[in-house]
Amino acid sequence: MTAKKIVLALPLAAVVTAEEIIAGYRQLIGEAHTRGVEVIGATIPPFHGSAYWTERGEDVRTAVNAWIRTSGAYDGVVDFDRVLAAPADPEHPKEIKIKDEYAFPADRLHMNDAGYKAMADAVDLNSF
């Protein structure tokens, strides 16, 4: 049996808009669907505390994640954001970080072994 699914989890680039990322996702999803390939989307994990974080980037991440979760464009969604995110500080609600137990401390952008295991555990293998 040949697998016909794609999992999309693209990194967030600071110079693009949420609309541009979503348009790109829609194009990829459309191309895959025309070939009979199901597409599993994945939300963008938090990245506050990394050298790449900006408030604008967080706004883009939040908007793209909302679309991934609610658009219905994907055949399934894995919510890495909810799996990895630490609770928000009420005084700084946009400054969402990866949970300490999942973050690679050197850059706070990547996960450590426990974080990658949490991501793997979030994928429902029965959906494939």
Secondary structure, DSSP 8 states (H G I E B T S, - for coil): ----EEEE-----TTS-HHHHHHHHHHHHHHHHHTT-EEEEE-----TTSTT--HHHHHHHHHHHHHHHHS--SSEEE-HHHHHB---BTTBTT---B-TTTB-TTTSSSB-HHHHHHHHHHS-GGG-
